[in-house]
Amino acid sequence: MIPSGGLSLDHQRWIHPRYPFFLPVKVLSRVFRGKFIAGLKRTFRRGELNFPGSLKALAGEKAFAAFLRSLFRQDWVVYAKRPFGGPEHVLHYLARYTHRVAISNHRLVCVADGKVAFRWKDYAHGNKQRKMTLTAEEFLRRFMLHVLPRGFVRIRFSGFLANRRRKQLRPLCQRLLKCTPKESSQAAESSETKPPWLCPHCGGPMMVVEKLTAQQVSRRSAGRRDLVDSS
């Protein structure tokens, strides 16, 4: 995630982008083509590509190199469009991967006999809750797919968001953009001053005097019934 714009070198103005998008689609298609073919070359050199059936002729080094040259003569189609839910939807989606683990504990149903059962949400069929059971080895394999390689981090800040300069440059950016975001501290103060419960009859604030367990409630209710004169 990068900002659409940045500070000038003298930190006196905010520079807006010339275009309403980050990268032109044609440039993106060429970059994707180059990286994809470079990945094919590395995989071929390591001997990790299989060529079954009619693709057997590509197993030779010269034939494979000729095949890659033909790929560069074609324009690759890369499709990019605005998200349906807007930028907030994209941020919410990415937050699942940047600020959460691969699976939370409450989704785990059972771990027994070398198998793991867990709940998952079927987005394709009305967000229905379903249960899946995997072997422990397969569950760990899928879990490790979410663990980054050594030296990689999920979130990397640079520029005016870098940790060393964020405290000074962030208020400057907000001033130049003439935006005054609501501080989280103000929201916290308002939530603390507002009473959590209101009386349904008079509308006044209600205070917690004592918390009772279910057994204590049943005992006190029984004691009140004993005091009632039924004659």
C-alpha positions in Angstrom: 0.0 0.0 0.0 1.4 3.4 -1.0 0.0 6.9 -0.7 -1.3 8.6 -3.9 1.1 11.5 -3.6 3.9 12.8 -1.3 5.7 15.7 0.2 7.9 18.0 -1.8 11.6 18.0 -1.1 11.3 21.2 1.0 8.2 19.8 2.8 6.2 22.9 1.9 3.5 21.4 -0.3 1.8 18.1 -1.1 2.5 16.8 -4.6 -0.6 15.1 -6.2 -0.2 12.4 -8.8 -0.8 13.2 -12.4 -3.1 10.2 -13.0 -5.9 8.7 -10.9 -4.2 5.3 -10.7 -0.9 3.9 -9.5 0.3 2.0 -12.6 -0.9 2.0 -16.2 -2.4 -1.4 -17.2 0.0 -1.8 -20.2 3.0 -1.2 -18.1 1.6 -3.6 -15.5 1.2 -6.3 -18.2 4.8 -6.0 -19.3 6.1 -6.1 -15.8 4.0 -9.2 -15.0 5.1 -10.9 -18.2 8.8 -10.3 -17.4 8.5 -11.6 -13.8 6.5 -14.6 -14.9 8.9 -15.7 -17.6 11.9 -15.1 -15.2 10.2 -17.4 -12.8 9.8 -20.0 -15.5 13.5 -19.8 -16.3 14.5 -20.3 -12.7 12.2 -23.3 -12.3 13.5 -24.9 -15.6 17.1 -24.5 -14.5 16.3 -26.2 -11.2 14.7 -29.1 -13.0 11.3 -28.7 -11.4 9.2 -28.5 -14.6 7.5 -31.5 -16.1 6.7 -31.8 -19.8 4.1 -34.6 -20.3 2.5 -35.6 -23.5 2.7 -33.1 -26.3 4.9 -30.8 -24.2 7.7 -33.3 -24.2 9.5 -31.5 -27.0 10.1 -28.5 -24.7 12.2 -30.5 -22.3 15.4 -29.5 -24.3 17.1 -26.3 -23.3 17.1 -24.8 -26.8 13.4 -25.7 -27.4 12.4 -24.2 -24.1 14.4 -21.0 -24.8 12.7 -20.7 -28.2 9.3 -21.1 -26.5 10.1 -18.3 -24.0 11.1 -16.0 -26.9 7.7 -16.5 -28.5 6.0 -15.5 -25.2 7.8 -12.1 -25.4 6.2 -11.4 -28.8 2.7 -11.5 -27.4 1.0 -8.7 -25.4 -0.2 -10.2 -22.1 -3.6 -9.0 -20.8 -3.7 -7.8 -17.2 -7.1 -6.7 -16.0 -7.4 -4.1 -13.2 -10.4 -2.3 -12.0 -11.8 -0.5 -9.0 -12.9 -2.7 -6.1 -16.7 -3.0 -5.7 -16.7 -2.1 -2.1 -14.2 0.8 -2.4 -10.9 1.3 -0.7 -12.3 0.6 2.7 -13.2 -2.9 1.6 -9.7 -3.5 0.3 -8.2 -2.4 3.6 -10.5 -4.6 5.6 -9.6 -7.6 3.4 -5.8 -6.9 3.8 -6.1 -6.4 7.5 -7.0 -10.1 7.9 -3.6 -11.0 6.7 -1.5 -8.2 8.2 -2.9 -8.0 11.7 -4.2 -11.6 12.3 -2.9 -15.1 12.4 -3.8 -17.7 9.8 -6.6 -19.1 11.9 -7.9 -18.0 15.3 -8.4 -20.4 18.2 -12.2 -20.1 18.4 -12.4 -21.7 14.9 -10.7 -24.9 16.0 -13.4 -27.5 16.8 -11.4 -30.6 17.7 -7.8 -31.9 17.7 -7.7 -35.7 18.1 -6.4 -38.9 16.5 -4.0 -37.0 14.3 -6.7 -34.9 12.7 -7.8 -31.3 13.1 -11.4 -30.1 12.6 -12.1 -26.4 12.2 -14.9 -24.0 11.1 -14.6 -22.0 7.9 -16.9 -19.5 6.2 -18.3 -20.4 2.7 -18.4 -17.0 1.0 -19.7 -18.5 -2.2 -22.9 -19.8 -0.5 -24.2 -17.0 1.6 -21.3 -16.9 4.2 -22.5 -20.2 5.7 -20.4 -21.7 8.5 -19.0 -25.1 7.5 -16.7 -27.6 9.2 -13.6 -29.2 7.6 -11.4 -32.0 8.9 -7.7 -32.4 7.8 -4.8 -34.5 8.9 -2.4 -32.8 11.3 0.3 -32.7 8.6 -2.0 -31.1 6.0 -3.3 -28.6 8.5 0.3 -27.6 9.4 1.2 -27.3 5.7 -1.6 -24.9 5.1 -0.8 -23.0 8.2 2.8 -22.6 7.2 1.8 -21.1 3.9 0.9 -17.9 5.9 4.3 -17.7 7.6 6.7 -15.3 5.8 10.2 -16.3 5.0 13.0 -15.2 7.2 13.8 -11.5 6.8 10.4 -10.6 5.4 7.8 -8.5 7.3 4.1 -8.0 6.6 4.1 -4.3 7.0 7.0 -2.0 5.9 6.8 1.7 6.4 8.9 4.2 4.4 8.9 7.9 3.5 6.7 10.1 5.8 5.3 6.9 7.4 8.7 5.6 8.5 9.0 5.2 12.3 11.8 7.7 12.6 9.9 10.6 10.9 6.2 9.7 11.2 5.6 11.8 14.4 6.8 15.0 12.7 5.8 14.5 9.0 2.3 13.0 9.5 0.8 16.1 11.1 2.5 18.2 8.4 0.8 16.0 5.6 -2.6 16.4 7.3 -2.1 20.2 7.5 -1.2 20.4 3.8 -4.1 18.2 2.8 -6.4 20.2 5.1 -7.8 17.2 6.7 -8.5 16.8 10.5 -9.1 13.1 11.3 -10.8 12.3 14.5 -8.4 11.3 17.2 -8.8 7.9 18.7 -8.3 9.4 22.1 -11.4 11.5 21.7 -13.4 8.5 20.7 -12.1 6.6 23.8 -13.0 9.5 26.1 -16.5 9.7 24.7 -17.0 6.0 25.1 -15.9 6.2 28.7 -18.1 9.1 29.6 -21.2 7.5 28.0 -23.0 5.1 30.4 -23.0 1.5 29.1 -26.6 0.8 30.2 -29.7 3.1 30.3 -32.9 2.3 32.2 -35.7 1.3 29.7 -38.3 3.1 31.7 -36.8 6.5 32.8 -33.8 6.6 30.5 -31.3 7.3 33.3 -27.9 5.7 33.6 -27.7 2.3 35.3 -24.6 1.3 37.4 -23.3 -2.2 38.1 -23.7 -2.8 41.9 -23.0 -6.5 42.1 -22.5 -9.4 39.7 -24.2 -12.7 40.5 -23.7 -16.2 39.2 -26.6 -18.3 38.1 -26.5 -20.3 41.3 -26.6 -17.1 43.4 -29.6 -15.9 41.5 -31.5 -19.1 42.0 -30.7 -19.2 45.8 -31.8 -15.6 46.2 -35.0 -16.2 44.2 -35.8 -19.2 46.4 -35.2 -17.2 49.6 -37.7 -14.5 48.4 -40.3 -17.2 47.7 -39.9 -18.5 51.3 -40.7 -15.0 52.6 -43.9 -14.6 50.7 -47.0 -15.2 52.8 -49.4 -17.4 50.7 -52.2 -17.5 53.3 
